Amino acid sequence: MIPIRHLAVVALTAALATTAGTAYAAPGPDRFHRQRVTWQACPAGDVPLECARVTVPVDWAAPGGATLTLKVTRHRATGNRLGTLFLNPGGPGASGAAFTATAASRFGQRTRDAYDLVGWDPRGVGESSPLTCPESADAAYREARLPATVRERLTFERVTAAWARACRAASGPLFDHVDTISTVRDLDVLRAVLGETTLSYTGMSYGTRIGIFYADLFPTRVGRMVLDAATDPASDNADFWRGASLAAQRGFDDYLAGCAARPACPLTGLPPAEARTTVGRLLSTPGPAQDYLATVVSSLVKSPGSWPDLDGFLTEALHGDIMPVDLPADVAHHAINCLDLPDHRTAAQVMADDARAAADRPVFGHMMMASTLCPQWPARATGRPHPVTAPGAAPVLVVGTTHDTATPYEWSVSTARRLANGRLLTRDATGHVAYTRNPCVTEAVDTYLVDGLLPPGNTVCRD
């Protein structure tokens, strides 16, 4: 997942839903599913990739209207080919087209041998008609400060809502149609035009949302699907922030517990409660460096491999030696989340939830709960949280890390349990996303993708 300040969960769109857990009506053959794809070489360094464009409608409810093209990349199978494996690395807002080269270098060798790896930039992202904002609006947005009171929250809402309206005007009709269900329908087009009768898919973090909703929408088209670091389709906005801040807090507590073994950790010797309060106050203090500090700390805490870097960063920050950097406003990230996840809370309700989170999770609770943009988003949200069961789908392998630092382990557990044909694989460790980072997990995932064999129930992999 990407910068945590405005991170939100994806929920299912109500416009296409009937009752919770009910599969959507599948579209019949259409010109989008029947189009021909032309590939051209587009190597990424020494990774041999092919690139193509695939056309989809801006509004799936009006497929005869305007269209856009999706940027798609492919890395050919290096051995005995089984088919196509579609990929999404998370976000929302991350480039799946760029991720193909990463997967071609890091995925398990058996999976790379067996599958064409295919990633794409979801609608509104990267090179798939990216949403845009006027520079003047972005500059005003960067001045918004994390609110600590209801009055400050109202000011924050006015500033961020004006920014979102300016982005909507600059981006055009697509702004209202970058929801995840539209992306799921796009993915089914990719499946069809690449000649696959079922979808083999690996999604990570937010990418698990795409997979979960694909299984909900097209259960009989699910092939071998892996969901790593699952999100929870039954969460509403407030539930998500509670879960995400809990995951981040667990990561920080694990970081803190390891300080004694790292001489450079600036929090060594402090009682845990004091250390949490100190860092929480640092991340919540209004000022030009606030966004930068919060984003860097929340990013570095996610992986134990980055903790020495976090030691150095916190040392400088606590001494006031950080030179803040203006971070780009990721409009696609916000737009996707706010379309997917309705949030009708008032400023007072947001701040009441914020106060409870700050008390329970002093490092990240306030930063994450107070900063949501979705109650004021100018495009109508179409999401409706509900459990996904996907009856009739092929087995779905869900991978969860016990101390996941962005999507809590409980979400992977509940996702696997609710799916009619889900299987949970547990990594007992700290960190976000498990595949390629743990040999036991990598072997189990490759075995499922290549051989179709699930790991035994209750399998636990340890770092």
N, C-alpha and C positions, 0 to 999 in steps of 0.2 A: 504493500500500500504506500501511497505517496504522502507528502507533508500532512501531519496529523492535525494541524490547527483547524482546518475546516472539513476533516474527514467525516463522512456520513455513510450509513449503510444503504444498500440498494433494497428496495421492496418491490413486489410485483405490481404491475399496472392493472388498475381496476377496469379500464375500458375494454380489455380483452377477456376479463375473468368472468366466471359464472359463480360457482361456489368454491370455497376453500378446498384445494386439493383436486379440483376437477380439471381435466385436461382441456385445452383450448381446441377449437375447431381448426383442423389443418387446412391450409390453402390448397386449392387445386393447381394443376399445371398452369403456368403463366409464362410470359415472355422473359421474366427475370430468371426463373429456374431453368429456362431452355437456352439461355444465351451462350455463345461460344467465348472461350477465354484464350487470349493470345499472350504467351509468355515471352519475355525478353531477358537476356542475361543482365544481372545487376549485382555483381560481386560486392561483398562487404569485406574489404581487406582481402584476406586469403580464403574467405568462406564463399564458395560458389553458390550464389543465390539467383533465383529467377523472380521477376516482378510482373505483375499484371494489374489491370483495373477491372472491377466488376461493378455493374450498374444495379442500383436498388432504388426504390421510390423514397422520396423524402418522407411521405406520410403513407404508412402501410394501410390506413383506412381509405386512402384515395390513390390507389396504385396507378391510375391513369394520369396523374398530375406530374409535378416536377420530380426530377431524379437527381441522384448524386452518384459518384463513383468511389468505390472503396479501394484503397491501396492494399495489395496482397503480395506477400513474398513466400517463396517456396525453396526449401533445401531438399534435394532429391535423396531418397533412400540410398544408403551406401552398400546394401547387401540384398538379400532375398526379400523383395518388397511385399508387404502385406496390404498397404493402403495408405491413406492420408491421416495424419494426426494433426488436428487443429489445436492452436495454442492461444492462450491469453495470459499475460503476466500480472495483471492486476490494475490498480489505479483507484477509481476510474480515471482515465485520461492518459494512461501509459500507451506507448506505441507497440502494438503487437507485431507490426511489420518489422520493426527494428529488433524485436525479441527473437525472431527466427534465427538470426545469426548467433545469438547467445545460446539458444537451445542446441544449435548444430555443433557447438563447441562443448557444451556442459552436460547435456542429457546423457543418460546411460547409453553405452555403445550398442547394446542390443536393440534399443528403441530407435536409435539413429540408423542402424542397419535396416530395420524393418519398415520404417515409415518415411514417406515424404512429410517433412515438417512444414506446416503452413500457418503463418501468422498474418494478421491484418490489423490495420488501424480502424477501430470502430468509428462509426459515423460521428462527425464533429471533432475528431481527434487526429493529430498528426497530419498526414497527407490525404485524409478522407474528408474533404470540405471542412477544415477546422473552424470552430467558432472563433470569432474575433471580437476585440473590444477597442474603442478609441483610446489612444494614449492618454488623453486628458482624463478620461474616466478611470483608467488604471491608476493614474497618479493620485486621484482623489481617494480611490479605494485603499491605496497603501497608507493613507493617513488615518484610516479607521483604527481605533484603539480597542483592545479587549475590554468589554464593559465589566464594571464591578458593582454597579447599582442599576436599578430599573431605569433611572433617568439616563444613565450612560448607555444602557442597552437601547433605549429609544433613539438616541443619537446615532449609535452604531447601525441600527436598522435603517434610518433615513439615508445614511451615506452608502451602505452596501446595496440597498434597494435601487438607488439612483444609478449606481455602477451597473447592476444587473440589467436595468432597463436600457441603458446605453449599449450594452453588449448585445441585447436582443435586437435593437434597431440596426446595429452594424452587421449582425450575423444573418438576419433574414429568417424565413420560415423554418429552417432546420433547427433553430434554437429550441422550438417547442417539441422536437421529435428526436431527441438523442437519448431517450429512455432505453432501459435495458431490454425490454420486450421487443422494441424495434430492432435492436442489435441482435437479439435471438433470431428474429425473422431473417435478418441479413445473413446470419450464420447458416441458416438452412438453405439459403440461395447458394452460398459457397459450397456447402456439401453437395448440392445437386449438380452444379456446373463443373465440379471436379470429379463427377461420376461415382460418388459414393452413395450407396443405398442406406447406410447408417452412419452416424457421426461418432468417430473416435476423437476424444477431446481430453486435453489436460489444461485445467484452469487453476490459477493460483490467486489466493486472496480475493480481491474483487472479481477476478476471473471465475471463481467458483459460483458467483451469482449467475453469470451467463450460463454455466453448465446446469445449475439447479433449475433455472427457468426454462432452459431448452428441454430438460427432462419433463418438466411440468407441461410444456406446450406440445411437445412431440415425443411422448414416451416410447412409442414403438420404433422411433428412428434412432434411439440411443444405442451406440455401439459400446466400445470399451472407454469408459469415462473415469477420469481421476480428478478429484477435487481436493486440493491441498491448501490447508488453512481456511476452512470454510467460513462463510458468512451465514447469517441466520435470516431466512426469508420471512420469519414470523416476527421479527423485531420492528418496532416503530422507531421514530427518530430518537426519542429520549432513551429507549431501551438500548439502542445502538451505542449512544454516547456513554452510557453506563458500562456496557461491555467493553468498548474500546479503551476507555480510561482505566478499567480494571486490568486489562491486558498490559497496557503501558506501565501501570503502577507495579504489576508483578515483575515486569522486566527491570524496572528501576530498583526494586527491592533485591533482585538477584544481583544486579550490578553492585549495589551497596554492600551486599554480603561478601562480595569478592574483593572489596577495597583493601582489606588487610594483606592480601597477597600481591597487591600492586602498589609499590611505594609512591608512585606519582599520583595516586588518587587523592584529591584535595579534601575528601570527606572522612578519611581515616581517623578514627578516634572519636568522632562525633556520635552521640547516641542516635539510633536510627530515626527516632521521631524528629530530632533537631535537624538531621541531615535532610529529611524529606521536606520539612518546613523551609529550610534554607533554599533549596533548589526550587520548590514551588513558588516562593516569594520572588526569586530571580526571574522565573518565567512569566510571572503575572504583573510585574512592575511596569506601569505605563511608560512608554518612551519609544524612540525610533528603533531601538534594537530589539524590541519585544518579539516581533514576528520572527526575526532571524534566530534569536536565541531559542525560542520554542521549537522551531522547525528543526534546527540542527540537533538539539538535545533529543527530541523525540525520534529522530532518524538514527542517531548513533546508539541509542539505548537498545534498539531492536535486535542487534546481533552481538554476542559476546566477543566476536572478532574485532568489533569496533570500540570496545570499552577502553582500551588504552588511548584511543583518539578522544574519547569522551572525557577521560581524566584530564588531558591537556586543555581541552576546550573549556571545561568547567573551571579549571585553575585560572585561566585568563579571564573568563566571564566574572568570576567572583572577585577578581581584582580590578574589574572595570576596564580591561584591556582589549575588549572586543570591538572591532570596527564593523558596524552593521552593514549588511548588503541588502539592497532592495530586491525582494523576491518577486518573480513574475506572478501575476494573478491568474490562476489556472481556471478559466471560465468553463472549460469542458468538464472538469472535475466537479465543479459546483452544479452545473446544469444537469448532468446525469444524475447526481445524487438527489437533487431537489425535485426532479421529475419523478424519480422512482419512489421517493419517500415523503409522503405528505407530512406536514408539520403545521398545525393550526394553533400553536400555543401563543399566548400573549407574551409581551415582554416580561410581565410579572411572573408568569408561569415558568418561562425559561430561566429567570434568575433564581426562582425558588428551587428548581431542579439543580441549578448550578451550585447553590449553597450546600445542598446535601452532598453533592459529588465532591466538592472541595473539602468538606469535612472528612469524608471517607477516603479520598484519594488526593492527598494534598499536593502531589507533584503535578499531575496532569488533569485532575478533575475540573478545576476552574477553567483552564486553558481550553479544554475540549467542549465543555458543556455550554459555555457562555458565547461561543463564537459561531453558532449555526446561522446560516443565511436563509435556510429553507422557509421559515414562516413568512418571509417577505418576497419570495421568488416571483417574478412577474408572469411566468408561464405556469399554467395550471398543472399541479401534480396529478399523475394518473396512477400512482402506486397504491397497492393495498396489501399490507403484510398478511401472510397466511402460511401455515405449514405446507410443505410440498411433500407429497407421497409418491407421485409418479408411478402409479400401478401399471404394470405391463412393460416397464423399462428393463433393459438388461442390467446386470449388476453394476453398481456405481461404487468405486473405491474412494472413501473419504479418508484423508490423512490429516491428523491433528497433532499438534505439539503441546505437551502439557503446560508449558509456560510460554505459549505463543505471546509475543509482545505487541501484536496489533489486533488479531482476531482471537478472542479467548477460546481455549480448548473446549469449553462447554458448547460452543456453537458447532464444532465438528462432531461432537458426540450427539447432539440433538439432530443435526442434519442426517447423519448416518442412521440414527434410530427411526426417524420419521419416514425416510425413503422406504418404499415397499421392498426394494432389493438393494439396500445399502450395506456396506461392510466398512467398519472402522479399523484403520491402522494407526497405532499410537506411536509417536516419538516422544520419549521421556527426556526432555531437554528444555533449554531456554532458546528462543529465537523464532523468527517468523518465516514460515515455509520450510518444508523438510526435504523434499525431493532434491537430489544432487548434493545435499548437505549432510546426509547420513547414509553410509553404505548399505545398511540393512533396509532402510526405506527405499533407496534407489533400486536395490535388487528386487524388492517386493513389487514396486511399481512397474519395473521393466518386465517382470514375470507375468504380471496381469496384462499389460499392453501387448506383449508379444505372444504369450502362450494362452492367455485367457484364464489363468489360474489365480484365484484370489488367495491372499494370505489367510491362514486359519483365524477364526474369531478370537478376539482378545489378544492379538499379537502386539507386543510392545518392543520397539527398537530403542536402544539406549546409545547415547553419544559416548 
